[in-house]
Every structure is written in structure tokens, then in C-alpha cells.
Amino acid sequence: MSNLRRREAQPTDAAGLRAFFAAVAAEHGKRPLPFLCIGTDRSTGDSLGPWVGTMLERGGFPLVIGTIESPCDADRLPDVLSSLAPGAPVVAIDACLGRPENIGRYVVAEGPLQPARSVGKAFPPVGTYSVAAVVGAAGPKPYWTLQTTSLHRVLLMAQEIADAIAAAWTGADLNSWRTIRYNSGNS
């Protein structure tokens, strides 16, 4: 039985984000999980995922897909999704647009997120667990909104996500994670 309550995903703050990751870590006994950090380095608002990935990688987390140096963007995402081991748990992290009152909050779920939905793209849902960070308001010009999103906000939110993950896996032997291989072709 899951420690996480399956329900409709609701926006939460940094404290809720920390509680979410603590429950995910407890559910998996601090076993390694891959973090799929979706986004691009070519759009301020959509760079949140790669920033989180970069912070996690620099913090010693070895199972990170998507960094500023090597983003998991719309061009790369289909190949990445097909390379994930079937049935293996994965944490998906992406930026999203939402209601103005939810900007700066996180939509967390035990379940997948839909990458690029706010800009009208059709990718399959991804993630056993997911975090969608609301970086801007949804509206008629989503690309413009993402391009003009505050970099300061994006970096603060990325740091909150990375900090929540690091706190949840405190005490885990991150070096032991390097021996676990997923079907990504990388070792």
C-alpha cells in the first residue's frame, strides 16, 4: 500500500513539496529513482526542469535525465521515453502554466504529468510521480509567457525542488545508485 494518497493533483507550496518527496523516498526505501527533468535551455520558463536536473547532478544524484548541458526537450523526449525501462518508477519534473493565483506553486501527484500540454504539444504522459511547477499564467500566448517568465522565479523554484529531493534522500548512499542501470544506454 502506498504512503501517498492517490487523489486529484492539487497545487502546493514548498512545505507540501518536501512532504511529497519524503513520502516518495519512504515508499521506495531510499532506493534510487531516476529523475526525468523535462524542458529546454532555450526558454526561460521552460528551463526549470533542466535547472533541477543540473542541481541534482551536481549534488551527486546519478540517475538524472535532463540538465542545462543536455536538456530533455521536445526533440529528445520521445527517445528518452522509449529508453526508460518498462515499469521502472520515475519522477517527472516539468514547468507548466496555470492559474495566476498558483504561480510559484507545485502540482504534485502520484501519477504522470503531460509534457508540453500548455503549449499544445501531444506527448504521452510520463512519471510514476510528478511535479509540475507553475511558472506563469496560462493564456492565449503560452510561448510568449514562457519566454518572458522571470528567471529569478524559475531558479528559486528549481532550487526548492532540488532541496526537497535532497532532504528526502538524506542519508542515502548516492554512490551506490551509480551501479543501477536503467535501459537508457548510459552507464
CYANA upper distance limits for C-alpha pairs under 8 A (distance plus 0.5 A):
  2 SER  CA     27 GLU  CA      7.06
  3 ASN  CA     23 ALA  CA      6.66
  3 ASN  CA     24 VAL  CA      8.30
  3 ASN  CA     26 ALA  CA      8.20
  3 ASN  CA     27 GLU  CA      6.70
  4 LEU  CA     20 PHE  CA      8.26
  4 LEU  CA     23 ALA  CA      6.72
  4 LEU  CA     24 VAL  CA      7.80
  4 LEU  CA     27 GLU  CA      8.47
  4 LEU  CA    110 GLU  CA      7.40
  5 ARG  CA    110 GLU  CA      8.17
  6 ARG  CA    109 ALA  CA      8.06
  6 ARG  CA    110 GLU  CA      6.63
  7 ARG  CA    109 ALA  CA      8.24
  8 GLU  CA    109 ALA  CA      8.14
  9 ALA  CA    107 VAL  CA      6.52
  9 ALA  CA    108 VAL  CA      6.39
  9 ALA  CA    109 ALA  CA      5.71
 10 GLN  CA    107 VAL  CA      5.95
 10 GLN  CA    108 VAL  CA      7.22
 10 GLN  CA    109 ALA  CA      8.39
 11 PRO  CA    102 ASN  CA      7.26
 11 PRO  CA    105 ARG  CA      6.30
 11 PRO  CA    106 TYR  CA      5.58
 11 PRO  CA    107 VAL  CA      4.79
 11 PRO  CA    108 VAL  CA      7.39
 12 THR  CA     16 GLY  CA      5.86
 12 THR  CA     17 LEU  CA      7.17
 12 THR  CA    105 ARG  CA      6.00
 12 THR  CA    106 TYR  CA      5.66
 12 THR  CA    107 VAL  CA      6.71
 12 THR  CA    108 VAL  CA      7.85
 13 ASP  CA     17 LEU  CA      6.73
 13 ASP  CA    104 GLY  CA      8.28
 13 ASP  CA    105 ARG  CA      5.68
 13 ASP  CA    106 TYR  CA      6.72
 14 ALA  CA     18 ARG  CA      6.74
 14 ALA  CA    105 ARG  CA      8.00
 14 ALA  CA    106 TYR  CA      8.24
 14 ALA  CA    160 GLU  CA      7.08
 14 ALA  CA    161 ILE  CA      8.39
 14 ALA  CA    164 ALA  CA      8.38
 15 ALA  CA     19 ALA  CA      6.78
 16 GLY  CA     20 PHE  CA      6.55
 17 LEU  CA     21 PHE  CA      6.85
 17 LEU  CA    106 TYR  CA      7.52
 17 LEU  CA    108 VAL  CA      7.68
 17 LEU  CA    161 ILE  CA      7.74
 17 LEU  CA    164 ALA  CA      7.08
 18 ARG  CA     22 ALA  CA      6.58
 18 ARG  CA    164 ALA  CA      5.20
 18 ARG  CA    165 ILE  CA      7.82
 18 ARG  CA    167 ALA  CA      8.09
 18 ARG  CA    168 ALA  CA      7.69
 19 ALA  CA     23 ALA  CA      6.72
 20 PHE  CA     24 VAL  CA      6.83
 20 PHE  CA    108 VAL  CA      7.73
 21 PHE  CA     25 ALA  CA      6.55
 21 PHE  CA    164 ALA  CA      7.00
 21 PHE  CA    165 ILE  CA      6.47
 21 PHE  CA    168 ALA  CA      6.22
 22 ALA  CA     26 ALA  CA      6.61
 22 ALA  CA    165 ILE  CA      8.39
 22 ALA  CA    167 ALA  CA      8.23
 22 ALA  CA    168 ALA  CA      5.12
 22 ALA  CA    169 TRP  CA      8.24
 23 ALA  CA     27 GLU  CA      6.53
 24 VAL  CA     28 HIS  CA      6.95
 24 VAL  CA    129 TYR  CA      8.48
 25 ALA  CA     29 GLY  CA      6.55
 25 ALA  CA     30 LYS  CA      5.56
 25 ALA  CA     31 ARG  CA      8.00
 25 ALA  CA    168 ALA  CA      6.45
 25 ALA  CA    169 TRP  CA      6.83
 26 ALA  CA     30 LYS  CA      6.85
 28 HIS  CA     32 PRO  CA      8.42
 30 LYS  CA    169 TRP  CA      6.62
 30 LYS  CA    172 ALA  CA      6.61
 31 ARG  CA    172 ALA  CA      8.48
 31 ARG  CA    177 TRP  CA      8.41
 32 PRO  CA     63 LEU  CA      8.04
 32 PRO  CA    177 TRP  CA      6.23
 32 PRO  CA    180 ILE  CA      8.38
 33 LEU  CA     63 LEU  CA      7.28
 33 LEU  CA     89 PRO  CA      6.98
 33 LEU  CA     90 VAL  CA      6.35
 33 LEU  CA     91 VAL  CA      7.52
 34 PRO  CA     63 LEU  CA      5.06
 34 PRO  CA     64 VAL  CA      6.27
 34 PRO  CA     65 ILE  CA      7.88
 34 PRO  CA     89 PRO  CA      7.93
 34 PRO  CA     90 VAL  CA      5.65
 34 PRO  CA     91 VAL  CA      6.78
 35 PHE  CA     53 GLY  CA      7.97
 35 PHE  CA     63 LEU  CA      6.71
 35 PHE  CA     64 VAL  CA      5.39
 35 PHE  CA     65 ILE  CA      6.64
 35 PHE  CA     90 VAL  CA      6.55
 35 PHE  CA     91 VAL  CA      5.35
 35 PHE  CA     92 ALA  CA      6.56
 35 PHE  CA     93 ILE  CA      7.82
 36 LEU  CA     53 GLY  CA      8.25
 36 LEU  CA     64 VAL  CA      6.71
 36 LEU  CA     65 ILE  CA      5.38
 36 LEU  CA     66 GLY  CA      6.77
 36 LEU  CA     72 CYS  CA      8.33
 36 LEU  CA     90 VAL  CA      7.40
 36 LEU  CA     91 VAL  CA      6.47
 36 LEU  CA     92 ALA  CA      5.23
 36 LEU  CA     93 ILE  CA      6.60
 36 LEU  CA    127 GLY  CA      8.49
 37 CYS  CA     49 GLY  CA      4.82
 37 CYS  CA     50 PRO  CA      6.12
 37 CYS  CA     52 VAL  CA      7.19
 37 CYS  CA     53 GLY  CA      6.04
 37 CYS  CA     64 VAL  CA      7.78
 37 CYS  CA     65 ILE  CA      6.44
 37 CYS  CA     66 GLY  CA      5.33
 37 CYS  CA     67 THR  CA      7.57
 37 CYS  CA     71 PRO  CA      8.42
 37 CYS  CA     72 CYS  CA      7.20
 37 CYS  CA     92 ALA  CA      6.59
 37 CYS  CA     93 ILE  CA      5.34
 37 CYS  CA     94 ASP  CA      6.70
 38 ILE  CA     49 GLY  CA      5.31
 38 ILE  CA     50 PRO  CA      6.90
 38 ILE  CA     66 GLY  CA      6.58
 38 ILE  CA     71 PRO  CA      7.64
 38 ILE  CA     72 CYS  CA      5.59
 38 ILE  CA     73 ASP  CA      6.64
 38 ILE  CA     77 LEU  CA      8.32
 38 ILE  CA     92 ALA  CA      7.75
 38 ILE  CA     93 ILE  CA      6.50
 38 ILE  CA     94 ASP  CA      5.55
 38 ILE  CA     95 ALA  CA      8.33
 38 ILE  CA    115 PRO  CA      8.03
 39 GLY  CA     46 ASP  CA      5.63
 39 GLY  CA     47 SER  CA      5.89
 39 GLY  CA     48 LEU  CA      7.25
 39 GLY  CA     49 GLY  CA      5.70
 39 GLY  CA     50 PRO  CA      6.39
 39 GLY  CA     66 GLY  CA      8.00
 39 GLY  CA     71 PRO  CA      6.81
 39 GLY  CA     72 CYS  CA      6.24
 39 GLY  CA     73 ASP  CA      5.38
 39 GLY  CA     74 ALA  CA      8.09
 39 GLY  CA     94 ASP  CA      6.94
 39 GLY  CA     95 ALA  CA      7.85
 40 THR  CA     46 ASP  CA      6.27
 40 THR  CA     47 SER  CA      5.55
 40 THR  CA     49 GLY  CA      8.18
 40 THR  CA     50 PRO  CA      7.06
 40 THR  CA     68 ILE  CA      7.90
 40 THR  CA     71 PRO  CA      5.94
 40 THR  CA     72 CYS  CA      7.20
 40 THR  CA     73 ASP  CA      5.60
 41 ASP  CA     46 ASP  CA      7.89
 41 ASP  CA     47 SER  CA      5.63
 41 ASP  CA     50 PRO  CA      7.50
 41 ASP  CA     68 ILE  CA      6.24
 41 ASP  CA     71 PRO  CA      7.17
 42 ARG  CA     46 ASP  CA      8.31
 42 ARG  CA     47 SER  CA      7.68
 43 SER  CA     47 SER  CA      6.43
 43 SER  CA    146 LEU  CA      6.91
 43 SER  CA    147 GLN  CA      5.69
 44 THR  CA     48 LEU  CA      8.26
 44 THR  CA    146 LEU  CA      6.74
 44 THR  CA    147 GLN  CA      5.85
 44 THR  CA    148 THR  CA      7.35
 44 THR  CA    149 THR  CA      6.51
 44 THR  CA    150 SER  CA      7.70
 44 THR  CA    151 LEU  CA      6.41
 44 THR  CA    154 VAL  CA      8.02
 45 GLY  CA     95 ALA  CA      7.43
 45 GLY  CA    135 VAL  CA      6.77
 45 GLY  CA    136 GLY  CA      8.12
 45 GLY  CA    145 THR  CA      8.20
 45 GLY  CA    146 LEU  CA      4.84
 45 GLY  CA    147 GLN  CA      6.54
 45 GLY  CA    148 THR  CA      7.74
 45 GLY  CA    149 THR  CA      5.56
 45 GLY  CA    150 SER  CA      7.70
 45 GLY  CA    151 LEU  CA      7.61
 45 GLY  CA    154 VAL  CA      6.94
 46 ASP  CA     94 ASP  CA      8.12
 46 ASP  CA     95 ALA  CA      6.21
 46 ASP  CA     96 CYS  CA      8.29
 46 ASP  CA    146 LEU  CA      6.71
 46 ASP  CA    147 GLN  CA      8.46
 47 SER  CA     51 TRP  CA      6.68
 47 SER  CA     68 ILE  CA      8.09
 47 SER  CA     95 ALA  CA      8.16
 47 SER  CA    154 VAL  CA      7.98
 48 LEU  CA     52 VAL  CA      6.75
 48 LEU  CA     94 ASP  CA      7.20
 48 LEU  CA     95 ALA  CA      6.35
 48 LEU  CA    133 ALA  CA      8.46
 48 LEU  CA    154 VAL  CA      6.13
 48 LEU  CA    155 LEU  CA      7.49
 48 LEU  CA    157 MET  CA      8.08
 48 LEU  CA    158 ALA  CA      6.23
 49 GLY  CA     53 GLY  CA      6.72
 49 GLY  CA     66 GLY  CA      7.55
 49 GLY  CA     67 THR  CA      7.87
 49 GLY  CA     93 ILE  CA      6.28
 49 GLY  CA     94 ASP  CA      5.54
 49 GLY  CA     95 ALA  CA      7.03
 49 GLY  CA    158 ALA  CA      7.82
 50 PRO  CA     54 THR  CA      6.57
 50 PRO  CA     66 GLY  CA      5.71
 50 PRO  CA     67 THR  CA      4.46
 50 PRO  CA     68 ILE  CA      5.28
 50 PRO  CA     70 SER  CA      8.38
 50 PRO  CA     71 PRO  CA      6.19
 50 PRO  CA     72 CYS  CA      7.86
 51 TRP  CA     55 MET  CA      6.70
 51 TRP  CA     67 THR  CA      6.63
 51 TRP  CA     68 ILE  CA      6.42
 51 TRP  CA    155 LEU  CA      7.70
 51 TRP  CA    158 ALA  CA      6.59
 52 VAL  CA     56 LEU  CA      6.63
 52 VAL  CA     67 THR  CA      7.82
 52 VAL  CA    158 ALA  CA      5.50
 52 VAL  CA    159 GLN  CA      7.31
 52 VAL  CA    161 ILE  CA      7.35
 52 VAL  CA    162 ALA  CA      6.25
 53 GLY  CA     57 GLU  CA      6.51
 53 GLY  CA     64 VAL  CA      6.48
 53 GLY  CA     65 ILE  CA      7.33
 53 GLY  CA     66 GLY  CA      6.09
 53 GLY  CA     67 THR  CA      5.15
 53 GLY  CA     68 ILE  CA      8.00
 54 THR  CA     58 ARG  CA      6.59
 54 THR  CA     66 GLY  CA      8.17
 54 THR  CA     67 THR  CA      5.22
 54 THR  CA     68 ILE  CA      6.63
 54 THR  CA     69 GLU  CA      8.39
 55 MET  CA     59 GLY  CA      6.59
 55 MET  CA    159 GLN  CA      7.94
 55 MET  CA    162 ALA  CA      6.84
 56 LEU  CA     60 GLY  CA      6.95
 56 LEU  CA     61 PHE  CA      5.87
 56 LEU  CA     64 VAL  CA      7.68
 56 LEU  CA    162 ALA  CA      6.56
 56 LEU  CA    166 ALA  CA      8.34
 57 GLU  CA     61 PHE  CA      5.53
 57 GLU  CA     62 PRO  CA      6.69
 57 GLU  CA     64 VAL  CA      6.92
 59 GLY  CA    166 ALA  CA      8.44
 60 GLY  CA    174 LEU  CA      6.84
 60 GLY  CA    175 ASN  CA      8.12
 61 PHE  CA    174 LEU  CA      6.63
 61 PHE  CA    177 TRP  CA      8.28
 62 PRO  CA    174 LEU  CA      7.81
 62 PRO  CA    175 ASN  CA      8.33
 62 PRO  CA    177 TRP  CA      6.99
 62 PRO  CA    178 ARG  CA      6.26
 63 LEU  CA    177 TRP  CA      7.94
 63 LEU  CA    178 ARG  CA      7.97
 65 ILE  CA     71 PRO  CA      8.29
 65 ILE  CA     72 CYS  CA      7.27
 66 GLY  CA     70 SER  CA      6.25
 66 GLY  CA     71 PRO  CA      4.86
 66 GLY  CA     72 CYS  CA      4.98
 66 GLY  CA     73 ASP  CA      8.44
 67 THR  CA     71 PRO  CA      5.34
 67 THR  CA     72 CYS  CA      7.76
 71 PRO  CA     76 ARG  CA      8.37
 72 CYS  CA     76 ARG  CA      6.01
 72 CYS  CA     77 LEU  CA      6.07
 72 CYS  CA     80 VAL  CA      8.14
 73 ASP  CA     77 LEU  CA      6.17
 74 ALA  CA     78 PRO  CA      8.01
 76 ARG  CA     80 VAL  CA      6.81
 77 LEU  CA     81 LEU  CA      6.52
 78 PRO  CA     82 SER  CA      6.80
 78 PRO  CA    123 PHE  CA      8.37
 79 ASP  CA     83 SER  CA      6.72
 80 VAL  CA     84 LEU  CA      7.00
 80 VAL  CA    184 SER  CA      7.87
 81 LEU  CA    126 VAL  CA      8.35
 83 SER  CA    183 ASN  CA      6.00
 83 SER  CA    184 SER  CA      5.41
 83 SER  CA    185 GLY  CA      8.10
 84 LEU  CA     88 ALA  CA      7.94
 84 LEU  CA    182 TYR  CA      7.06
 84 LEU  CA    183 ASN  CA      5.88
 84 LEU  CA    184 SER  CA      6.42
 85 ALA  CA    182 TYR  CA      6.22
 85 ALA  CA    183 ASN  CA      5.39
 85 ALA  CA    184 SER  CA      8.07
 89 PRO  CA    127 GLY  CA      7.69
 89 PRO  CA    128 THR  CA      5.86
 89 PRO  CA    129 TYR  CA      8.29
 90 VAL  CA    127 GLY  CA      5.70
 90 VAL  CA    128 THR  CA      5.82
 90 VAL  CA    129 TYR  CA      7.02
 91 VAL  CA    127 GLY  CA      5.79
 91 VAL  CA    128 THR  CA      6.55
 91 VAL  CA    129 TYR  CA      5.29
 91 VAL  CA    130 SER  CA      6.00
 91 VAL  CA    131 VAL  CA      8.29
 92 ALA  CA    112 PRO  CA      7.77
 92 ALA  CA    113 LEU  CA      7.62
 92 ALA  CA    126 VAL  CA      6.99
 92 ALA  CA    127 GLY  CA      5.35
 92 ALA  CA    128 THR  CA      8.06
 92 ALA  CA    129 TYR  CA      6.79
 92 ALA  CA    130 SER  CA      5.16
 92 ALA  CA    131 VAL  CA      6.83
 93 ILE  CA    130 SER  CA      6.34
 93 ILE  CA    131 VAL  CA      5.37
 93 ILE  CA    132 ALA  CA      6.45
 93 ILE  CA    133 ALA  CA      8.30
 94 ASP  CA    115 PRO  CA      7.60
 94 ASP  CA    131 VAL  CA      7.00
 94 ASP  CA    132 ALA  CA      5.51
 94 ASP  CA    133 ALA  CA      6.84
 95 ALA  CA    132 ALA  CA      5.83
 95 ALA  CA    133 ALA  CA      5.18
 95 ALA  CA    134 VAL  CA      6.57
 95 ALA  CA    135 VAL  CA      6.79
 96 CYS  CA    116 ALA  CA      8.31
 96 CYS  CA    118 SER  CA      7.07
 96 CYS  CA    132 ALA  CA      6.32
 96 CYS  CA    133 ALA  CA      6.19
 96 CYS  CA    134 VAL  CA      5.41
 96 CYS  CA    135 VAL  CA      6.61
 96 CYS  CA    136 GLY  CA      7.74
 97 LEU  CA    103 ILE  CA      8.41
 97 LEU  CA    118 SER  CA      6.73
 97 LEU  CA    134 VAL  CA      5.76
 97 LEU  CA    135 VAL  CA      6.48
 97 LEU  CA    136 GLY  CA      5.44
 97 LEU  CA    137 ALA  CA      5.66
 97 LEU  CA    138 ALA  CA      5.27
 97 LEU  CA    142 PRO  CA      8.20
 98 GLY  CA    102 ASN  CA      6.98
 98 GLY  CA    103 ILE  CA      7.39
 98 GLY  CA    134 VAL  CA      6.34
 98 GLY  CA    135 VAL  CA      8.33
 98 GLY  CA    136 GLY  CA      6.91
 98 GLY  CA    137 ALA  CA      5.44
 98 GLY  CA    138 ALA  CA      5.32
 99 ARG  CA    103 ILE  CA      7.36
 99 ARG  CA    136 GLY  CA      8.46
 99 ARG  CA    137 ALA  CA      5.92
 99 ARG  CA    138 ALA  CA      6.75
100 PRO  CA    136 GLY  CA      7.58
100 PRO  CA    137 ALA  CA      5.47
100 PRO  CA    138 ALA  CA      8.18
102 ASN  CA    106 TYR  CA      8.48
102 ASN  CA    134 VAL  CA      6.97
103 ILE  CA    134 VAL  CA      5.51
103 ILE  CA    135 VAL  CA      6.03
103 ILE  CA    136 GLY  CA      6.10
103 ILE  CA    137 ALA  CA      7.25
104 GLY  CA    133 ALA  CA      7.57
104 GLY  CA    134 VAL  CA      6.17
104 GLY  CA    135 VAL  CA      6.45
104 GLY  CA    136 GLY  CA      8.45
104 GLY  CA    153 ARG  CA      7.83
104 GLY  CA    157 MET  CA      7.51
105 ARG  CA    133 ALA  CA      6.66
105 ARG  CA    134 VAL  CA      6.14
105 ARG  CA    135 VAL  CA      8.46
106 TYR  CA    131 VAL  CA      6.86
106 TYR  CA    132 ALA  CA      6.19
106 TYR  CA    133 ALA  CA      5.03
106 TYR  CA    134 VAL  CA      6.50
107 VAL  CA    130 SER  CA      8.43
107 VAL  CA    131 VAL  CA      6.12
107 VAL  CA    132 ALA  CA      5.53
107 VAL  CA    133 ALA  CA      6.82
107 VAL  CA    134 VAL  CA      7.97
108 VAL  CA    129 TYR  CA      8.16
108 VAL  CA    130 SER  CA      6.15
108 VAL  CA    131 VAL  CA      5.05
108 VAL  CA    132 ALA  CA      7.01
109 ALA  CA    129 TYR  CA      6.26
109 ALA  CA    130 SER  CA      5.81
109 ALA  CA    131 VAL  CA      7.19
110 GLU  CA    128 THR  CA      6.70
110 GLU  CA    129 TYR  CA      5.00
110 GLU  CA    130 SER  CA      7.02
111 GLY  CA    127 GLY  CA      6.63
111 GLY  CA    128 THR  CA      5.39
111 GLY  CA    129 TYR  CA      5.38
111 GLY  CA    130 SER  CA      6.72
112 PRO  CA    125 PRO  CA      5.96
112 PRO  CA    126 VAL  CA      5.24
112 PRO  CA    127 GLY  CA      4.76
112 PRO  CA    128 THR  CA      6.16
112 PRO  CA    129 TYR  CA      6.48
112 PRO  CA    130 SER  CA      6.12
113 LEU  CA    125 PRO  CA      5.88
113 LEU  CA    126 VAL  CA      6.10
113 LEU  CA    127 GLY  CA      6.98
113 LEU  CA    130 SER  CA      6.39
113 LEU  CA    131 VAL  CA      8.05
113 LEU  CA    132 ALA  CA      7.74
114 GLN  CA    123 PHE  CA      7.22
114 GLN  CA    124 PRO  CA      7.04
114 GLN  CA    125 PRO  CA      5.06
114 GLN  CA    126 VAL  CA      7.05
115 PRO  CA    121 LYS  CA      8.21
115 PRO  CA    122 ALA  CA      8.27
115 PRO  CA    123 PHE  CA      6.53
115 PRO  CA    124 PRO  CA      7.98
115 PRO  CA    125 PRO  CA      7.30
115 PRO  CA    126 VAL  CA      8.00
116 ALA  CA    120 GLY  CA      7.01
116 ALA  CA    121 LYS  CA      5.77
116 ALA  CA    122 ALA  CA      7.66
116 ALA  CA    123 PHE  CA      7.67
117 ARG  CA    121 LYS  CA      5.99
117 ARG  CA    122 ALA  CA      7.22
117 ARG  CA    123 PHE  CA      8.39
118 SER  CA    138 ALA  CA      7.79
118 SER  CA    142 PRO  CA      7.15
119 VAL  CA    142 PRO  CA      6.19
119 VAL  CA    143 TYR  CA      7.13
133 ALA  CA    157 MET  CA      7.87
135 VAL  CA    146 LEU  CA      8.40
135 VAL  CA    149 THR  CA      7.41
135 VAL  CA    153 ARG  CA      7.72
135 VAL  CA    154 VAL  CA      7.11
136 GLY  CA    145 THR  CA      7.16
136 GLY  CA    146 LEU  CA      7.55
136 GLY  CA    149 THR  CA      6.92
137 ALA  CA    145 THR  CA      7.89
138 ALA  CA    142 PRO  CA      7.03
138 ALA  CA    145 THR  CA      8.38
139 GLY  CA    145 THR  CA      8.45
141 LYS  CA    145 THR  CA      6.72
142 PRO  CA    146 LEU  CA      6.69
143 TYR  CA    147 GLN  CA      6.66
144 TRP  CA    148 THR  CA      6.65
145 THR  CA    149 THR  CA      6.53
149 THR  CA    153 ARG  CA      8.26
149 THR  CA    154 VAL  CA      8.20
150 SER  CA    154 VAL  CA      6.92
151 LEU  CA    155 LEU  CA      6.59
152 HIS  CA    156 LEU  CA      6.66
153 ARG  CA    157 MET  CA      6.60
154 VAL  CA    158 ALA  CA      6.53
155 LEU  CA    159 GLN  CA      6.56
156 LEU  CA    160 GLU  CA      6.75
157 MET  CA    161 ILE  CA      6.77
158 ALA  CA    162 ALA  CA      6.69
159 GLN  CA    163 ASP  CA      6.39
160 GLU  CA    164 ALA  CA      6.56
161 ILE  CA    165 ILE  CA      6.77
162 ALA  CA    166 ALA  CA      6.61
163 ASP  CA    167 ALA  CA      6.53
164 ALA  CA    168 ALA  CA      6.70
165 ILE  CA    169 TRP  CA      6.84
166 ALA  CA    170 THR  CA      6.48
173 ASP  CA    177 TRP  CA      7.65
174 LEU  CA    178 ARG  CA      7.81
175 ASN  CA    179 THR  CA      8.39
176 SER  CA    180 ILE  CA      8.21
178 ARG  CA    187 SER  CA      8.32
179 THR  CA    187 SER  CA      8.50
181 ARG  CA    186 ASN  CA      8.29
181 ARG  CA    187 SER  CA      6.97
